[in-house]
Amino acid sequence: MKTIEELKRLEKLFEKSPLPRANREWGGADVVISRKARPKETEEEFYPEPRYVTTSYSFELSWLFERLRDAFYAEKRIDGCSKIEFFGRLANAANRCIQKSSVLTTHILCAAVLHEAFAIYEEMEEGNFRCLAVAIGNEIVDDYVDDALRTGYIGSDATLDFFRSRGVEVKND
């Protein structure tokens, strides 16, 4: 499977309803997607706390994370070093969408994450994808990027415009 072909196939799904759902919520590469709120920290652990995405659309978002994992791993675009940045950026995009959207839908949330995946793909193609060699405290490069420099998800309107420019009308369930 070619990564770009899978990204194009996935974007077409946003014109339909409902979106597919995973069998379980995502947990991997220091990212957790859950319907339940993040548990309160009790004591300092050896491993850093994962990056949480809390949403009622956790199974749909988990399904998308699985598809994106498969698409990027198929061409070996992600490795043990870059996976923390890759999935962390997808989680950050989801969290920004949840925080910024006045009316959040499954389609809008997943479109935000797919928009970020397209940006990551483009950066990889251009040789501009950056990740930290060591993710101390689960920090990633994306945590320090100014919103004015972002090329992926920056807001729901921009994401809808991005997909419209590609001939895709995201269903607003």
KENU-571442 format. One record per atom (N, C-alpha, C): atom name; x, y, z negated. Coordinates in steps of 0.02 Angstrom, whole numbers. Each point is the difference from the previous one (the first is absolute). Layout:
BEGIN
- sepa/u/v/w
- CA/X/Y/Z
...
# end
This chain:
BEGIN
- sepa/u/v/w
- N/43/-59/0
- CA/-43/59/0
- C/45/62/0
- N/-16/47/42
- CA/34/65/1
- C/-34/46/-50
- N/39/35/-39
- CA/-27/44/-52
- C/-49/51/29
- N/20/35/53
- CA/-42/52/28
- C/-66/-28/27
- N/3/-60/28
- CA/-62/-31/25
- C/-49/-14/-57
- N/27/-22/-56
- CA/-43/-14/-58
- C/-28/65/-29
- N/40/53/-2
- CA/-24/65/-25
- C/-58/24/44
- N/7/-8/65
- CA/-53/21/47
- C/-62/-43/-9
- N/9/-64/-12
- CA/-57/-44/-12
- C/-36/19/-64
- N/38/16/-51
- CA/-30/18/-64
- C/-39/65/4
- N/25/49/37
- CA/-35/64/4
- C/-69/-7/32
- N/-8/-48/44
- CA/-65/-11/33
- C/-52/-25/-50
- N/22/-32/-53
- CA/-47/-26/-51
- C/-34/56/-38
- N/29/60/0
- CA/-30/56/-37
- C/-62/28/34
- N/-13/-23/60
- CA/-61/20/35
- C/-59/-44/-19
- N/14/-53/-38
- CA/-51/-49/-18
- C/-11/0/-76
- N/-54/-32/-19
- CA/-14/-7/-71
- C/-28/-69/-12
- N/12/-32/-53
- CA/46/17/-53
- C/71/-21/18
- N/48/25/-38
- CA/70/-20/9
- C/11/-67/-33
- N/46/-40/25
- CA/15/-65/-32
- C/26/11/-71
- N/-5/-55/-39
- CA/21/2/-70
- C/50/-57/-13
- N/48/12/-43
- CA/47/-52/-21
- C/-35/-46/-50
- N/28/-58/-10
- CA/-26/-46/-50
- C/18/20/-71
- N/54/40/-6
- CA/22/23/-65
- C/32/69/7
- N/7/33/-56
- CA/30/67/0
- C/76/-5/9
- N/28/50/33
- CA/71/1/15
- C/42/12/-62
- N/55/-37/-3
- CA/51/11/-50
- C/66/-24/28
- N/45/46/15
- CA/65/-18/28
- C/40/62/17
- N/66/-8/3
- CA/46/54/18
- C/-12/61/-46
- N/-11/-14/-63
- CA/-10/53/-51
- C/-62/42/11
- N/-51/-29/34
- CA/-64/34/11
- C/-56/-46/-23
- N/-48/28/-35
- CA/-60/-37/-21
- C/-61/39/25
- N/-45/-35/33
- CA/-64/29/20
- C/-54/-34/-40
- N/-41/39/-36
- CA/-48/-30/-45
- C/-62/43/-7
- N/-56/-33/-16
- CA/-61/37/-18
- C/5/25/-72
- N/40/-33/-40
- CA/7/17/-71
- C/55/53/-9
- N/-11/44/-47
- CA/49/52/-15
- C/65/-32/-25
- N/54/36/10
- CA/66/-21/-22
- C/-1/-13/-75
- N/27/-56/-21
- CA/2/-13/-73
- C/46/50/-34
- N/-16/16/-62
- CA/41/47/-38
- C/67/-32/-15
- N/52/41/4
- CA/67/-25/-16
- C/4/-16/-74
- N/30/-56/-16
- CA/7/-19/-70
- C/71/13/-24
- N/48/-28/32
- CA/69/11/-18
- C/42/-2/63
- N/60/24/-6
- CA/44/3/58
- C/17/-71/23
- N/-8/-11/64
- CA/14/-65/30
- C/66/3/38
- N/28/-58/16
- CA/61/-2/39
- C/-13/25/71
- N/-55/-24/30
- CA/-18/21/67
- C/-43/63/-3
- N/8/44/49
- CA/-42/61/0
- C/-73/-17/14
- N/-43/44/-22
- CA/-71/-9/12
- C/-13/5/75
- N/-44/-42/27
- CA/-14/5/72
- C/-39/63/16
- N/-2/16/63
- CA/-39/56/26
- C/-71/-25/7
- N/-48/31/-33
- CA/-70/-22/0
- C/-42/40/49
- N/-45/-35/34
- CA/-54/31/39
- C/-64/-28/-29
- N/-39/42/-32
- CA/-63/-22/-30
- C/-57/26/43
- N/-39/-48/27
- CA/-54/18/45
- C/-54/-54/1
- N/-61/20/11
- CA/-54/-49/8
- C/6/-37/66
- N/44/25/44
- CA/11/-32/65
- C/64/-43/-1
- N/16/-28/-57
- CA/63/-36/-8
- C/7/-61/46
- N/-53/-35/14
- CA/6/-59/42
- C/9/18/73
- N/-32/53/23
- CA/11/23/69
- C/70/28/8
- N/23/39/-48
- CA/67/28/3
- C/53/-55/-5
- N/-12/-50/-42
- CA/45/-57/-5
- C/5/-37/66
- N/-56/-9/34
- CA/-1/-32/65
- C/45/38/49
- N/-6/67/0
- CA/41/41/45
- C/74/-7/-18
- N/17/1/-64
- CA/70/-8/-21
- C/27/-67/26
- N/-40/-53/-3
- CA/21/-66/24
- C/14/3/75
- N/-45/32/38
- CA/9/5/73
- C/62/41/17
- N/10/55/-36
- CA/59/42/13
- C/64/-37/-19
- N/-1/-36/-55
- CA/58/-41/-19
- C/18/-47/57
- N/-51/-36/25
- CA/13/-49/53
- C/25/33/64
- N/-29/58/17
- CA/20/35/62
- C/72/25/-3
- N/20/27/-57
- CA/68/27/-5
- C/52/-54/-12
- N/-18/-53/-36
- CA/46/-56/-10
- C/10/-40/64
- N/-50/-2/44
- CA/4/-39/61
- C/60/20/43
- N/16/64/0
- CA/58/24/38
- C/59/16/-46
- N/-3/-26/-61
- CA/54/11/-49
- C/16/73/-11
- N/-52/41/-3
- CA/9/72/-12
- C/7/15/-74
- N/-19/-47/-42
- CA/4/8/-73
- C/45/-55/-27
- N/41/20/-49
- CA/42/-50/-34
- C/-5/11/-75
- N/41/-35/-37
- CA/-2/5/-73
- C/12/70/-26
- N/38/40/37
- CA/15/69/-21
- C/-56/47/19
- N/-26/-6/60
- CA/-49/48/25
- C/-72/-14/-21
- N/-14/-60/-25
- CA/-70/-16/-15
- C/-29/43/-56
- N/42/20/-49
- CA/-25/42/-54
- C/-21/68/27
- N/40/29/45
- CA/-18/64/31
- C/-62/-8/44
- N/-1/-52/41
- CA/-56/-11/47
- C/-66/-4/-38
- N/-5/-47/-46
- CA/-63/-9/-35
- C/-14/57/-49
- N/52/29/-28
- CA/-8/58/-43
- C/-30/59/38
- N/23/11/62
- CA/-28/54/41
- C/-72/-13/17
- N/-17/-62/15
- CA/-70/-16/15
- C/-43/14/-62
- N/26/-20/-59
- CA/-37/12/-62
- C/-6/75/-15
- N/54/37/12
- CA/-3/73/-10
- C/-52/32/45
- N/-2/-23/63
- CA/-50/27/47
- C/-71/-15/-25
- N/-10/-61/-25
- CA/-66/-18/-27
- C/-17/44/-60
- N/47/10/-44
- CA/-13/41/-60
- C/-12/73/18
- N/37/27/49
- CA/-13/69/21
- C/-70/6/30
- N/-20/-50/39
- CA/-67/0/30
- C/-53/-2/-54
- N/8/-43/-49
- CA/-48/-6/-55
- C/-5/67/-37
- N/56/33/-12
- CA/1/63/-37
- C/-29/58/41
- N/13/1/65
- CA/-19/57/42
- C/-69/-4/31
- N/-27/-60/7
- CA/-63/-9/37
- C/-60/17/-44
- N/-42/45/25
- CA/-60/17/-37
- C/-52/-56/6
- N/-1/-33/58
- CA/-44/-57/11
- C/44/-57/25
- N/17/-46/-44
- CA/44/-56/18
- C/-42/-59/25
- N/21/-27/57
- CA/-32/-61/26
- C/55/-52/13
- N/-21/-61/10
- CA/48/-53/16
- C/38/18/63
- N/-36/24/51
- CA/32/15/64
- C/50/57/-6
- N/-17/52/-37
- CA/45/57/-9
- C/63/-22/-37
- N/-8/-38/-54
- CA/57/-23/-39
- C/47/-44/42
- N/-28/-48/34
- CA/41/-45/41
- C/31/36/60
- N/-36/49/28
- CA/27/39/55
- C/60/41/-24
- N/-4/27/-61
- CA/57/38/-28
- C/62/-44/-4
- N/-9/-61/-23
- CA/57/-47/-7
- C/26/-20/69
- N/-44/-13/47
- CA/23/-19/67
- C/35/59/34
- N/-24/61/-11
- CA/33/59/26
- C/72/3/-26
- N/9/-13/-64
- CA/67/-2/-29
- C/42/-55/31
- N/-30/-57/14
- CA/36/-55/32
- C/24/19/70
- N/-42/36/37
- CA/21/25/66
- C/60/47/-7
- N/-1/43/-51
- CA/56/47/-11
- C/64/-39/-17
- N/-6/-51/-42
- CA/58/-41/-18
- C/27/-34/63
- N/-44/-28/40
- CA/21/-34/62
- C/39/49/44
- N/-26/60/8
- CA/33/51/42
- C/69/17/-28
- N/5/8/-66
- CA/64/13/-32
- C/49/-57/13
- N/-23/-61/-4
- CA/43/-58/12
- C/24/0/73
- N/-45/16/45
- CA/18/2/71
- C/53/54/14
- N/-5/56/-35
- CA/47/56/10
- C/63/-7/-43
- N/2/-50/-44
- CA/57/-9/-44
- C/0/48/-59
- N/-59/26/-18
- CA/-5/49/-54
- C/-31/-27/-63
- N/-17/-63/-2
- CA/-32/-28/-61
- C/53/-5/-54
- N/-14/30/-58
- CA/47/0/-55
- C/-28/-36/-60
- N/44/-35/-34
- CA/-18/-32/-63
- C/60/1/-47
- N/-14/-3/-64
- CA/54/-2/-49
- C/30/-70/-3
- N/65/-4/-8
- CA/33/-65/-6
- C/-23/-36/-63
- N/-13/39/-52
- CA/-25/-28/-63
- C/-58/45/-23
- N/-57/-31/-14
- CA/-60/37/-20
- C/-4/2/-76
- N/42/41/-30
- CA/2/5/-74
- C/-65/30/-24
- N/-31/-34/-48
- CA/-64/24/-27
- C/-55/-1/51
- N/7/-40/53
- CA/-50/-5/53
- C/-6/65/40
- N/52/41/0
- CA/0/61/40
- C/14/-17/73
- N/-30/39/44
- CA/12/-8/72
- C/12/69/30
- N/29/2/59
- CA/13/63/34
- C/-63/41/7
- N/-56/-33/16
- CA/-63/34/12
- C/-23/40/-61
- N/21/-19/-59
- CA/-20/36/-61
- C/28/71/0
- N/51/13/40
- CA/34/65/0
- C/-11/39/65
- N/-42/-25/44
- CA/-12/35/64
- C/-53/54/-10
- N/15/59/23
- CA/-47/56/-3
- C/-57/-13/48
- N/-61/15/-20
- CA/-58/-12/42
- C/6/33/69
- N/34/56/4
- CA/8/35/64
- C/43/-40/49
- N/39/-48/-24
- CA/43/-40/43
- C/-30/-68/17
- N/-57/-15/-26
- CA/-31/-66/12
- C/-25/-5/72
- N/7/-60/28
- CA/-25/-12/68
- C/-58/-50/0
- N/-11/-34/-56
- CA/-55/-48/-5
- C/-60/34/-32
- N/-29/-32/-50
- CA/-59/26/-32
- C/15/65/-37
- N/-36/54/18
- CA/5/63/-37
- C/-69/24/-21
- N/-52/-31/26
- CA/-69/17/-17
- C/-47/-37/46
- N/-61/-8/-22
- CA/-49/-40/39
- C/-14/31/68
- N/-7/67/3
- CA/-14/32/64
- C/57/-13/50
- N/62/7/-23
- CA/57/-12/44
- C/2/-73/23
- N/-17/-46/-45
- CA/-1/-70/19
- C/-55/-15/51
- N/-59/28/-11
- CA/-54/-9/50
- C/20/29/67
- N/33/58/-1
- CA/24/31/63
- C/53/-44/33
- N/45/-29/-40
- CA/52/-45/26
- C/-32/-58/38
- N/-50/-32/-31
- CA/-31/-57/34
- C/-42/22/59
- N/-34/57/-5
- CA/-38/26/58
- C/47/11/59
- N/59/26/-13
- CA/48/13/55
- C/22/-66/32
- N/-9/-55/-35
- CA/17/-66/26
- C/-62/-35/29
- N/-56/36/3
- CA/-61/-29/28
- C/-39/-43/-48
- N/12/9/-65
- CA/-34/-41/-51
- C/-42/47/-44
- N/-64/-16/-5
- CA/-45/38/-44
- C/-10/-41/-64
- N/30/23/-55
- CA/-4/-36/-63
- C/-71/5/-26
- N/-30/-58/-14
- CA/-68/-3/-27
- C/1/30/-70
- N/-47/42/-13
- CA/-3/32/-66
- C/-58/-30/-39
- N/10/-61/-24
- CA/-53/-35/-36
- C/-16/36/-62
# end
